[in-house]
């Protein structure tokens, strides 16, 4: 295991982690209420936070951390310098690296921003710069804290596609409150409230068990069907037309 957490209590949030093994690979959400210790958990994994009790064992895995606020990770004067600073000149001249760099620039649409100051960019553009850095670094474990902040719908979809493409090549842990977005491409997650469970659970079931009441009549009807154990997946709600068709079909089954 890349990381093993034993008998840990975190400061401030008082989150308890009796035993947690980092999965070897995969794509998982870390979800829970505000203030429950999710970001602290990431800081613990990075080694930036000392627990009140317990221990964290790490091997030589390389860990990348995309913070909630991208400006906290910007230090250079141009986007080009920001993306290339982790790599020495020899690496930058390697043909394989140059090919990968071209792909990263294209994936995150950085060419129009290449010579601009990162401090003049929008939040979404800053986010793409930080994501590009970790795309190039290709860490063994990638932690993302609210990575959709500042991104429009198109870029949220691009981010989901990129993360999904990495599912079997590294471990990715993601904090977000954007349930529809997560449910569109993530199947499992860890619930974080008072105690962080050691095993991932079905993300759709976590959404249903812990999401807040809704004022949307269609969603409420769908929830009522779920309460009656109708066979509907929470992922149907990511698309309103699909959800409507599913609700109508199930309602007819319930009321022949």
N, C-alpha and C positions, 0 to 999 in steps of 0.2 A: 504494500500500500504506500502511496506517495505521502500521505499525511494521516496521522492517527491522533485523535483528540481523546483524552481520558480524564474523567472526573473534574471537568472544568466548570468554574463559575465566573462569568464575566462581570466586570465592574459596571456601575451605572444601571444597566438593564437587568442585572441579576439573572441573566439567561444561564441555565444549567445545561451542560452537555456531558452526560454520564459516559458515553462512548460513541465516537463517530469515526468511521473509516471513510476516507475519500475514495469513491469509486475509481477504478482504473481509467475508464473512459466513459463518455456519454454526455448528455445534455440535460441538465436538471435546473428547475426553478427553486429558489429559496424564498418562501412567502410567509407572510404573517403581518400582524398589525403594526402601525407606526410605533417606534420606540421599543420594539420587542427584542432588538439586538442583532438584526440581520447584518447591518453594516459593520457592527463590532465583530461579528463572526468572521467576516471577510478580513478585517484587520488582524484578527487572531491568526488566521491561516497564513497571512503575509508575514507574520512575525512583528507587526507594528504595535500590537497590543498585548500587554502582559496580563494573564488571567489572575484572579484572586486565589484560585486553587487549581490543582491539577497540572497536566503537562500536555505539550504538543510535540509530537515527533515528526520530523520531516526528513525525507531523503533528498537526493540532489535534483529533484524536479524543478524546472524553471516555471515560476508563477508570474502571470501578468494580471494587472488590476486596472480595469477601466473605472475610474471614480465617477461618482454621481454628478460632479460638477467638472466639466472638461477643462476649464480654465486653471484648475489646480494642478494640471499636468503639463502646462505649456511653459516653456522656458526660453525659447529661441526667438530670433528676430524675423525669420521668414518660415513659411510652411515647409519649404525644402529643407532648411536646417533642422526643423522640428522632426521631420520624418527620418532624416538620415543620421541624426546625432548619435544613436547607439552603435553605429557601424564605423569601423576605421576605414581609412582610404584604400587599403588593399582590398577589403571586402567590397567596397563600393565599385571597384574596377573589375570585379569578377563577372564574367558574362552570365553565369547562372543567376547571380544576385540582380544584375541589371534587368534580366528578363522578368524576374519576380517583381522587381520594383515597378516596371512598366505595367504589369497586371494589377498591382495594388493601386497605382495612380488612376488607372482606368476604372477599377471597381468602386473606388470612393470619390471619383470625379474631382481629383485634386489639381488637374492641369491648369484650369483657370485661376486657381488660388496659389499656385506654386511659388510665386515671388512676393506674395502679399504677407503682411504681418499677421500672425495668428490672432493677435489681440484686436484686430479690426473686424474679425469674422463674426458671423452670427453664432448662436449657441449650437445649432445643428451642424454648421460647418466646422466648428471647433471639435465637436463630437467625432465627425468623420476623420479629422486629422489624427486624433488619438487612436481611433480604431485602426487607421492605416498603419500606425507605428506597431501595434501589436499584431496586425496581420503580417507584417514583415518579420517581426521577432519570432512569431510562431511558438509561443510558450507551450509547455506540457499541460499546464492548468491555466485556464482563463477565467477570471472573476469579473463580472460586469454588474455595476450598481446603477440601477435605473437608466439603462443605456438608451432608451427611446426619448429622453428629455431633449427637446429642441428639434426632433426629427419629424418631418411630415409623413403622411401615410405611405408615400412611395418609398422613402428611405427606411421606414420601419419594416416594410416588406423585404427590401434588399438586405437589411441586417438579419432578418429572420432566415432568409435563404442562405446567407453566408454561414451563420451559426449552425444551421441544420447540416450544411455540407461538411462541417468539421466534427459531427457527432461521434464518428467512429475512429477519429484520429487523435483526440485529446479529451480531457475532462473540462467541461464548461459549466460553471455555476452562475446563475443569473438572478438578481433581485429586481423585481418589478411589481407595481400595483396595477399594471395594464393586463387584466385577466384575458380579455378577448384576444389580444395580441399573443400572449404566451400560449393560450390554448390552441392557437392556429398551428403551432409547430413543436410544442414541448408536451411530452406525455406524462412525465413524473416530476415530483418536487418534494422538498423537505419543508415541513411545517415548523415555523419558529415562533413559539409563544410559551414563555416560562421554561419549557424544556425542548431542546432540539432533538428530534427523534433520529435514531441511527439509520433507519431504513427509509428510502423514498416511497412515496405513496402516489396513487393515481392523481394527476393534477386536476382533472375534471371533478373528481370526488371532493378534493380539497376546496375547490371553488364553490361547489354546491353547499358544503358543510359550513363554510366560514364567510362567504360573501354577504354583504349587507342587504337588507330588504330593498325591493325595487318599487318604483312608482310606475314602471312601464307595464301596461296591461298585458301585452303579449308575453313578456318575460314572466310575469306573475302567473299567467295561465300555464306556461311551460313548467314553472316550478311546482305548481299544483299537481301537474301530471307526474313529475318526478317523485313527489311525496307519495303518490299512489303506486309507485314502483313501475311506472310505464317505462318501456325499454328505449330511452332516448339518451343520446350522448350529450354532455354539456358542450362539446365542440360545435354542435349545431348552432349555438348562439353567436358564433363569430360571423355568420352571414345572415342578415335579417330575412332575406327571401327563403333561404334554406330552413331557418328556424320556423318561419310562418308555415311552410309546407309541412314540416315535421309536426308542429302543433296541431294543425288541422287534421292530419292523418291520424294522430293519436287520439284526438278528441272524438273523432268518429268511431274509433275502436272502443273508446270508453262509453260512448253514448250511441249505440246502434239504433 
